[in-house]
Amino acid sequence: MHVLDSLRPGGAERLVVTTVRHLDSKRFTPMVIALFPPLDLKEELDSLTIPVHYLGLRSIFDWRRGLWRLTRLFRRHPPDIVHTHLLYANFYGRLAAILARVPAIVTTLHSVEYSHWSYDRLRFKIRKIIDMAIGRLFNNGFIAVSRAVRDDYIRHCGFKNIVVIHNYLDPGTVQSLPSESIAAVRREFGCGEDAFVLLHVGRLAWEKGQRTLLLAMPEILKAVPRARLVIVGDGPEEESLGAMARSLGLKDVVIFAGRRRDLPPLLGMSDVFLFPSISEGLGIALLEAMAAGLPVVASRVEGIIEVVQHESNGFLVPPDDPSALAAAVIRLSADPDLRRTLGRGARYTVEQQFSVATGLANLEAFYESVVKRRP
């Protein structure tokens, strides 16, 4: 039973879809539970005939739906393992699993949760105490998507039984497109054939660094007037980022594409992928761009440096540094051979180190080890 906050097309959610798609069906029978809307990925799960249960919580304090319905669901379909992802799913999933006497509870830790958040806020402190307490008391194991995430939870929560299984994807799902399809996608976004398209995919939130992107654009445009920036995603900073783009005079060169599920065409139309996170566990969007053979410019932070090697399979720049980001983009715009070299290195890295075959082998072994040592 995979328990998630929602089925929005974010990194954690897409990782779960990849997981249930490729799990050995002779040994594992997966089910997926979503607490909140949206349900963007439900259609894809339905096509895989993966059972999906939606609890429809009205707020984070909706105990009746979040705890009692989930407990009843676990009793009606008794799982061997409950696997939780993200904050509220961790909370409700662990407690309901205990009430339903589920034999094993595991959690994937997806982000560097506690090193970059305000410790002064009472709500944050309460959240951390609850997460730490129920994790220590109830979990039979943890998975961290990077060494940086593992170290964060060891330092702040004292979790000990953490296994690192890097995020993974199926490189075959990111296929090259014919030139006419790429031209059609560019026209959809108002980008001409000669445009130098910069793509960013991520939740619109401070830790993803989109403000750095916008601040870098004026400098990029001075050297590359044909540059266009496409930002894919939604989130709490959507309105403020739009206002910021307008105040910088970027209305005609920055396109906010919103939440999209058709990522391959967007990758296919782009020249460079930008990932300027201030904090990052290990981004699925980054791996997808690299699997597509795009050169990437990313921040030199935590989980990213476990994937990107500077000038080998991408560029690393200091976080929150618009000038450094702009300089990297300008250099790539002037050197098509360098873009191709970095793109080949990026795809090779994903195929060799972050493929679904490697990740699933590690995950399946982890599941079996948890079941064997459960009381």
C-alpha positions as CSV (number, residue, x, y, z in Angstrom):
1,M,0.0,0.0,0.0
2,H,1.6,3.2,-1.2
3,V,0.1,6.2,0.7
4,L,0.6,9.7,-0.8
5,D,-0.7,13.1,0.0
6,S,-2.1,13.4,-3.5
7,L,-1.6,12.3,-7.1
8,R,-0.3,15.6,-8.5
9,P,2.5,15.1,-11.1
10,G,5.3,15.9,-8.7
11,G,8.6,14.0,-8.3
12,A,7.5,11.8,-5.4
13,E,4.2,10.9,-7.1
14,R,5.9,10.1,-10.4
15,L,8.4,7.9,-8.6
16,V,5.5,5.9,-7.1
17,V,4.0,5.5,-10.6
18,T,7.3,4.2,-12.0
19,T,7.6,1.9,-9.0
20,V,4.2,0.2,-9.3
21,R,4.6,0.0,-13.1
22,H,7.8,-2.0,-12.9
23,L,7.5,-4.0,-9.6
24,D,7.8,-7.8,-10.2
25,S,4.1,-8.7,-10.4
26,K,4.9,-12.3,-9.4
27,R,6.1,-11.2,-6.0
28,F,4.4,-7.9,-5.3
29,T,0.8,-6.6,-5.6
30,P,0.8,-2.8,-5.2
31,M,-2.1,-0.5,-4.3
32,V,-2.1,3.3,-4.1
33,I,-4.0,5.6,-1.7
34,A,-4.3,9.4,-2.1
35,L,-5.4,11.6,0.8
36,F,-6.1,14.9,-1.0
37,P,-6.7,16.1,-4.5
38,P,-5.5,16.6,-7.2
39,L,-5.6,13.2,-8.9
40,D,-3.7,13.9,-12.1
41,L,-1.9,10.6,-12.2
42,K,-4.9,8.4,-11.4
43,E,-5.7,7.9,-15.1
44,E,-2.2,6.5,-15.7
45,L,-2.5,4.2,-12.7
46,D,-5.9,3.0,-13.9
47,S,-4.4,2.1,-17.3
48,L,-1.9,-0.1,-15.4
49,T,-4.9,-1.7,-13.5
50,I,-3.3,-0.6,-10.2
51,P,-6.1,-0.1,-7.6
52,V,-6.4,3.5,-6.5
53,H,-8.3,4.6,-3.4
54,Y,-9.0,8.3,-2.8
55,L,-10.0,9.4,0.7
56,G,-10.9,13.0,-0.1
57,L,-9.6,14.8,3.0
58,R,-11.1,18.3,3.3
59,S,-8.2,19.6,5.4
60,I,-5.0,18.4,7.1
61,F,-7.0,18.0,10.3
62,D,-9.7,15.8,8.8
63,W,-9.2,12.9,11.2
64,R,-12.4,11.0,10.3
65,R,-11.3,10.6,6.7
66,G,-7.6,10.6,7.2
67,L,-7.3,8.2,10.1
68,W,-10.5,6.2,10.4
69,R,-11.2,5.6,6.7
70,L,-7.5,4.7,6.2
71,T,-7.6,2.3,9.1
72,R,-10.7,0.6,7.7
73,L,-9.1,0.4,4.3
74,F,-6.1,-1.4,5.8
75,R,-8.3,-3.8,7.6
76,R,-10.4,-4.5,4.5
77,H,-7.3,-5.1,2.3
78,P,-4.7,-6.2,4.8
79,P,-1.3,-5.2,3.4
80,D,2.1,-6.8,4.2
81,I,3.7,-3.4,3.9
82,V,2.4,0.2,4.2
83,H,4.8,2.5,2.3
84,T,4.3,6.2,3.0
85,H,5.4,9.3,1.1
86,L,5.4,13.0,2.1
87,L,4.3,14.7,5.2
88,Y,0.6,14.1,5.8
89,A,0.7,10.6,4.3
90,N,3.5,9.8,6.7
91,F,1.4,11.0,9.6
92,Y,-1.9,9.4,8.8
93,G,-0.4,6.3,7.1
94,R,1.8,5.3,10.0
95,L,-0.9,5.8,12.7
96,A,-3.6,4.0,10.6
97,A,-1.2,1.1,9.9
98,I,-0.6,0.7,13.7
99,L,-4.3,0.7,14.4
100,A,-4.9,-1.9,11.7
101,R,-1.9,-4.0,13.0
102,V,-0.1,-3.8,9.6
103,P,3.1,-6.0,9.9
104,A,5.5,-3.5,8.4
105,I,5.7,0.3,7.9
106,V,8.3,2.0,5.7
107,T,8.7,5.6,4.5
108,T,10.5,7.2,1.6
109,L,12.2,10.4,2.6
110,H,12.1,12.6,-0.5
111,S,13.6,15.9,0.5
112,V,16.1,17.7,2.7
113,E,13.2,18.5,4.9
114,Y,14.7,20.1,8.0
115,S,17.9,21.8,7.1
116,H,16.3,24.7,5.1
117,W,13.1,25.5,7.0
118,S,12.4,28.0,9.8
119,Y,13.0,26.5,13.2
120,D,11.4,29.6,14.9
121,R,7.9,28.8,13.8
122,L,5.9,26.8,16.4
123,R,4.0,24.9,13.7
124,F,7.3,23.7,12.3
125,K,8.6,22.6,15.7
126,I,5.4,20.6,16.4
127,R,5.5,19.1,12.9
128,K,9.1,18.0,13.4
129,I,8.4,16.5,16.9
130,I,5.5,14.5,15.6
131,D,7.4,13.3,12.5
132,M,10.3,12.3,14.6
133,A,8.3,10.5,17.3
134,I,6.0,8.4,15.1
135,G,8.9,7.6,12.8
136,R,11.0,6.3,15.6
137,L,8.2,4.4,17.3
138,F,6.5,2.8,14.3
139,N,8.7,2.6,11.3
140,N,10.4,-0.7,10.3
141,G,12.6,1.1,7.8
142,F,13.3,4.2,5.8
143,I,14.4,4.9,2.3
144,A,16.3,8.1,1.4
145,V,16.4,9.2,-2.2
146,S,19.9,10.5,-1.7
147,R,22.7,10.6,0.8
148,A,21.9,14.2,1.5
149,V,18.4,13.3,2.5
150,R,19.6,10.4,4.7
151,D,22.1,12.7,6.5
152,D,19.4,15.4,7.0
153,Y,17.1,12.9,8.8
154,I,19.9,11.4,10.8
155,R,21.0,14.8,12.0
156,H,17.5,16.2,12.8
157,C,15.4,13.2,13.6
158,G,17.8,10.6,14.8
159,F,16.5,8.0,12.3
160,K,19.0,5.1,12.1
161,N,17.6,2.4,9.8
162,I,17.8,4.4,6.6
163,V,18.7,2.8,3.3
164,V,19.7,5.1,0.3
165,I,18.0,4.2,-2.9
166,H,18.5,7.0,-5.4
167,N,15.5,8.2,-7.4
168,Y,15.2,6.3,-10.7
169,L,13.2,6.4,-13.9
170,D,12.8,4.5,-17.1
171,P,14.9,6.3,-19.7
172,G,12.8,4.8,-22.4
173,T,9.8,6.9,-21.4
174,V,11.7,10.0,-22.5
175,Q,11.9,9.5,-26.2
176,S,13.2,11.9,-28.9
177,L,10.6,13.5,-31.1
178,P,10.5,14.2,-34.8
179,S,11.4,17.7,-35.8
180,E,7.8,18.5,-37.0
181,S,6.5,17.6,-33.5
182,I,9.1,19.8,-31.8
183,A,8.2,22.7,-34.1
184,A,4.5,22.3,-33.2
185,V,5.2,22.4,-29.5
186,R,7.4,25.5,-29.9
187,R,4.5,27.2,-31.8
188,E,2.2,26.3,-28.9
189,F,4.4,28.4,-26.6
190,G,5.1,31.2,-29.1
191,C,8.8,30.1,-29.5
192,G,10.1,30.4,-33.1
193,E,12.5,28.0,-34.7
194,D,15.4,30.3,-33.9
195,A,14.5,30.7,-30.2
196,F,16.9,29.4,-27.6
197,V,14.5,27.7,-25.2
198,L,15.3,27.3,-21.6
199,L,13.1,24.9,-19.6
200,H,12.5,24.6,-15.9
201,V,10.2,22.0,-14.3
202,G,9.3,22.1,-10.6
203,R,6.9,23.1,-7.9
204,L,6.7,26.9,-7.7
205,A,8.1,27.3,-4.2
206,W,11.0,29.2,-2.7
207,E,13.3,26.1,-2.3
208,K,13.1,25.4,-6.1
209,G,14.9,28.7,-6.9
210,Q,12.6,30.1,-9.6
211,R,13.4,33.7,-8.4
212,T,17.0,33.1,-9.4
213,L,15.8,32.2,-12.9
214,L,13.9,35.4,-13.3
215,L,16.7,37.5,-12.0
216,A,19.1,35.9,-14.4
217,M,17.0,36.5,-17.5
218,P,17.8,40.2,-18.1
219,E,21.5,39.3,-18.2
220,I,20.9,36.3,-20.4
221,L,18.8,38.4,-22.8
222,K,21.6,41.0,-23.3
223,A,23.8,38.2,-24.8
224,V,21.1,36.0,-26.2
225,P,18.1,38.1,-27.3
226,R,16.4,35.0,-28.7
227,A,16.3,33.3,-25.3
228,R,12.9,32.2,-24.0
229,L,12.2,30.7,-20.6
230,V,9.4,28.1,-20.1
231,I,8.5,27.4,-16.5
232,V,6.4,24.2,-15.9
233,G,4.6,23.7,-12.6
234,D,2.4,25.3,-10.0
235,G,2.6,26.0,-6.3
236,P,2.4,28.6,-3.6
237,E,4.7,31.2,-5.4
238,E,2.9,31.1,-8.7
239,E,1.3,34.5,-8.3
240,S,4.3,36.3,-6.8
241,L,6.6,34.8,-9.6
242,G,4.2,36.1,-12.2
243,A,4.3,39.5,-10.7
244,M,8.1,39.4,-10.5
245,A,8.4,38.5,-14.2
246,R,6.1,41.5,-15.1
247,S,8.1,43.9,-12.9
248,L,11.3,42.8,-14.6
249,G,9.8,43.4,-18.1
250,L,9.9,39.6,-18.9
251,K,6.3,39.2,-19.8
252,D,7.0,38.4,-23.4
253,V,10.0,36.1,-22.8
254,V,9.0,34.0,-19.8
255,I,6.1,31.5,-20.2
256,F,4.4,30.0,-17.2
257,A,3.0,26.8,-18.5
258,G,1.3,25.6,-15.4
259,R,1.0,22.0,-14.4
260,R,1.6,19.7,-17.3
261,R,1.8,15.9,-17.8
262,D,3.2,15.9,-21.3
263,L,6.9,16.4,-20.4
264,P,8.6,14.6,-23.3
265,P,7.5,17.2,-25.9
266,L,8.6,20.0,-23.6
267,L,12.0,18.4,-23.2
268,G,12.2,17.8,-26.9
269,M,11.6,21.5,-27.8
270,S,14.2,22.8,-25.3
271,D,17.9,23.6,-25.6
272,V,18.9,23.7,-22.0
273,F,17.3,22.6,-18.7
274,L,17.7,24.8,-15.7
275,F,17.4,23.5,-12.1
276,P,18.4,26.3,-9.7
277,S,17.2,24.7,-6.4
278,I,18.2,26.2,-3.1
279,S,17.4,22.9,-1.4
280,E,17.0,19.5,-3.2
281,G,16.7,15.9,-2.3
282,L,17.2,14.5,-5.8
283,G,14.9,15.8,-8.4
284,I,13.0,13.5,-10.7
285,A,12.6,16.4,-13.2
286,L,16.4,16.7,-13.3
287,L,16.8,13.0,-14.1
288,E,14.1,13.2,-16.8
289,A,15.9,16.1,-18.5
290,M,19.2,14.3,-18.4
291,A,17.6,11.1,-19.7
292,A,16.4,13.2,-22.7
293,G,19.9,14.2,-23.4
294,L,19.5,17.9,-22.4
295,P,22.5,19.8,-21.1
296,V,21.6,21.0,-17.6
297,V,22.6,23.9,-15.4
298,A,21.9,23.1,-11.8
299,S,22.7,24.4,-8.3
300,R,25.7,23.0,-6.4
301,V,23.6,21.8,-3.5
302,E,23.0,18.6,-1.6
303,G,21.3,15.9,-3.7
304,I,22.1,17.5,-7.0
305,I,25.9,17.0,-6.6
306,E,25.2,13.3,-6.4
307,V,24.0,13.4,-10.0
308,V,25.6,16.3,-11.8
309,Q,29.4,16.5,-12.3
310,H,30.5,19.9,-13.4
311,E,31.5,20.1,-17.1
312,S,31.0,16.3,-17.5
313,N,27.3,15.8,-17.6
314,G,26.1,19.4,-16.9
315,F,27.1,22.7,-15.2
316,L,27.0,23.3,-11.5
317,V,26.6,26.9,-10.3
318,P,26.3,28.4,-6.7
319,P,22.7,28.5,-5.5
320,D,20.9,31.8,-5.4
321,D,23.4,33.4,-7.9
322,P,21.7,34.8,-10.9
323,S,25.0,36.0,-12.5
324,A,26.6,32.6,-12.3
325,L,23.5,31.0,-13.8
326,A,23.3,33.5,-16.6
327,A,27.0,33.0,-17.4
328,A,26.5,29.3,-17.7
329,V,23.5,29.7,-20.0
330,I,25.4,32.2,-22.2
331,R,28.3,29.9,-22.6
332,L,26.1,27.0,-23.6
333,S,24.2,29.2,-26.1
334,A,27.4,29.9,-27.9
335,D,28.7,26.3,-28.0
336,P,26.4,23.7,-29.6
337,D,29.2,21.1,-29.4
338,L,29.5,21.5,-25.7
339,R,25.7,21.2,-25.4
340,R,25.8,17.9,-27.3
341,T,28.7,16.6,-25.2
342,L,27.0,17.4,-21.9
343,G,23.7,16.0,-23.1
344,R,25.3,12.7,-24.0
345,G,27.1,12.6,-20.6
346,A,23.8,13.3,-18.9
347,R,21.9,10.5,-20.6
348,Y,24.7,8.1,-20.0
349,T,24.7,9.0,-16.2
350,V,20.9,8.2,-15.9
351,E,21.2,5.0,-17.9
352,Q,24.1,3.7,-15.8
353,Q,23.2,4.9,-12.3
354,F,19.6,6.0,-12.1
355,S,17.7,3.5,-14.2
356,V,14.5,1.8,-13.0
357,A,16.2,-1.6,-13.2
358,T,18.8,-0.7,-10.6
359,G,16.4,1.2,-8.4
360,L,13.7,-1.5,-8.4
361,A,16.2,-4.3,-7.6
362,N,17.3,-2.3,-4.6
363,L,13.7,-1.6,-3.5
364,E,12.5,-5.1,-3.9
365,A,15.4,-6.4,-1.8
366,F,14.6,-3.8,0.8
367,Y,10.9,-4.9,0.9
368,E,11.9,-8.5,1.4
369,S,14.4,-7.6,4.1
370,V,11.7,-5.7,6.0
371,V,9.2,-8.5,5.8
372,K,11.8,-11.1,6.9
373,R,12.8,-9.1,10.1
374,R,9.3,-7.9,11.1
375,P,8.1,-9.2,14.5
